Amino acid sequence: MNLDTYHRIKKTAQEKGAGFILLLDPDKLMMEHIEDTISQVRENGVDILFVGGTFLLRRNFDEFVQRVKKTAKDLPVILFPGSIYQISQFADAILFLSVISGRNPAHLIESQVLAAPLIWQIGLEPISCGYMLVESGGMTSAEFMSNSRPLPRHKPDIALAHALAAQYLGFKLVYLEAGSGAQLAVPDEMVTAVSRSISIPTIVGGGIRTPEEANKKVLAGASYVVVGNHFEHPENFAKIRDFAAAIHRE
């Protein structure tokens, strides 16, 4: 088992000030557009690729991941699974997620137990991640599908308590998630409260639509900023280099 991906992504954040993660949804990015999309990504400052989505409406997930990795070359390709069906041997690693903001046992430990033998059998690197949904102005797909309440956005102390618990339980990352297409991004105050008090990296995603907003998350303390839904619209893709410049703080 190759256990280098986690250390590689940590090094990226340390060297650049923060890392820029692009989320690719297999249900949104057509197969014939993979090579062109990834080529633009590699040329414009993206550091890491996440692959995953809420559903899996196509049956060729393995082929999708394989083609992404082949084109991505040296860029880490990490699975961000919406279910145990989004596991592929062709990725570099998988976020081994636990929805610690909720109290639904299916997403705290049940799905993880089902996924663990599959990950072990194919030798995929697991990166344990405490996943926290944050109230974002409306119900998101992640909230609905996980059947768990998000953390109140104006209660950074609650987020901090969850992040500390994640660290003490041995998670390698904490992910503050407003949700795909969220109306409101994770509050800067919450990012600061969490990132300044824990020693593991903090990922922030959801509702980030401008380079300025991405920069605010980095200044607030985010180790990585994730953008996905925004770049599913071709007219927004031209600004991807601006996002990279706003996130990187060498």
N, C-alpha and C positions, 0 to 999 in steps of 0.2 A: 504493500500500500504506500502510495506517494503522499507524504504529509508535508509538502512544501508550500502548498497554496496559501494556507493561513499566514505563514510567515512572510510570504511574498506580498500579500495585500496589506499586512501591517507595515511592511517596509515602505510601500507606496505612500501611505498616509504620513509616515514619518519624514520622508524625503520631500514630498510636495506640499505638506501642510494639511492636505485633505485629499481624498480620492474621489474620482468621478465615476459613478456606476450607471450604466445604461441597462434598463430592464427590457428584455425582448419577450413578447408574448407570442407563443407559437400559433395562437388563434388569430392574431392580428397581422403578423409579418408573413407574407406569402413566400413559399419556397423559392420562387424564381427571383425574389428580391434580396435574398440573404447575402449573396456575394457583394453586390453593390452597396448594400447598407453597411456591412461590416468593414468594407474597404474605406468608406467615408468615416466610420467610427475610429478606425485605427489612425487615420490621418489627422484627426481633429481633437485629440486629447482625452478620449475616454480611456480609463485605466482598467476597468473590470466590466465584464458582461454577466448579468443575471439572466437566467432563462426560466420562465415559468408564467403561469397564469391561473386565474380562478377556475377555469374549466379546462378540459382537453377535448375539444370538439373534433380534432383530427386524429387519425390513428397512427401517424408517422412521427411520433415524438422523438424516437431514437434517431431517425434520419435527420430531423430538424437539428438536433443537438450536434450530431456528427458534422453536418455541413457548416454550422456556426463555428465549431472548434477548428475545422480545417481552414476556414478563412481567417479566423481570429489569430491563428498562429501563436504568438507569444502572449497574447492577452488572456488572463485567467477567465475561464468560463465556469460559472458557478450556478448550480441549480437552485432556484427559489421556488420550491414546489407548492402547488396549491392542493396537492393530494399525494397519496403514496403511488399513484400511477405516473407521476412525473419524476421518474428515476431513470437515469441513463448512464451506461458505462463510459460514454464518450465525453462527459464533462470532466473538468479537473477536480471538482469538489461539489458538495451539496450543503446548503444551509440546513442543519438539523434543528428545525424550528420547534419551539414550544410556546404556545400562545399564553404567556404568563399573565397578561392583563385580564384574562377571562377566568372563568371557573368551570368551563366545560371540559370534563375529563378526556373526551375524545381528542381534543387538541392540546391538552397538557401532556398526556403520556400514552394514550391508547393508539393513536396513529403512529407514534414513534416506535412503539413495540412492534407493530406490523412492518414498518419500514426497515428497522434495524437489520434483520437477517438478509434482506435484499441488498442493502448497502454493503454489508460485510462480504457477501458472496461475490460481488463484482469488484471489490477492492476500491470503492469510491471513498475519497477523503471526506469525512463528516466534520462540519464546523458548527459546533453547538451555538445556538443563538436564542436569546430570550426576546421573544417577539411581543411588542406591546402596541395594541391598537389605541389610537388617540381620537377622541371626539373631533369631528371635522366639519360640522355644519349640516350633516345629513348622513343617512345610512349608506355605507359603502358595500361593495361586494364582499370584501373581507369580513366585515362585521356580520353580514347576513349569513354567509356560508359557514362561519365559525360558530354562529349562534352564541356569541359572547358580547357583553357590553364593553364599549371602549372606555378608556380612562377619561375623566372629565378634563377638558383642555385647560381650565383655569386652576387646576390643582397640581402644580409641579411637585409638591411634596409626596403625593400618592405615586407619581411616576418614579420619583427618586427611590421610594421604599421598594418598589418592584425591581428597579435596576440593581439596587444593592443586593436584593435577594438572589437575582440572577447571577451576580458576580460570586456571591458566597456559595452558590450551588455548583459553581465551576463552569458556567457558560463562558464562551470565548468572545462573544459579541452581544451587544444590546441593540435592538432595532426599534426605533420609534416610528410608527407607521400611521399616517393619516388615512391612507387607502388610495387605491388607483382612482384618479379623476376626482379627488376630494375637493370640496369647495374651499376649505381652509387648510393650510399647511400646519404642521406641528408648531406650536408657539415657541418663539426663541427662548423665552424664560424657562420653558420646560427642558429644552435642549441644554441650556446652561446648567440648570440644577442637576441634571443627570451627569453630563460629561465632566463637570468639575469635581464630582464626588466619587466616581468610580475609576478604576484603573484599566478597564477593558474598553476597546473601541466602541464608539457610538455611531450607528447608522441612522440616517434620517431620510424619510421618503414620503411621497404623497402630496399632491397639491402644489408642487413647485413648478412654476410656469415661466419664470424669468431668471436671467443670470443674477439679477439683484437679489431675488429671493434666495437663490442658491448660496450666494455670498453671505447673506445674513445667517444662514444655518451654520456655515463654516466659522464665522466670527463668534457665533454663540457656543461653538465647541464641537460641532459634528466632525467625526473622523472621516465619514463618507457620506456623500449625498447621492441619492438614487432618483433618477428621472426616467419615466417610462411612457406613460400615457400621453404626455405632451408631445413626444417625438413620433407618435403614431400618425400625426398629421404632417404630410410632406412639406407644407409651407413653413413649419417650425424647425425642420431639420437643418436649415441653413444657419441657424443660430447655435449649433452644437459647440462650435469652437468658442463662442462667447461664454457659454456655460462652463467649459473647461477652464478658461482664463479666470472666471469668477471664483471657481472652487479651489484651484491650485494656489498655494501660498508659499512657494519655495523661498 
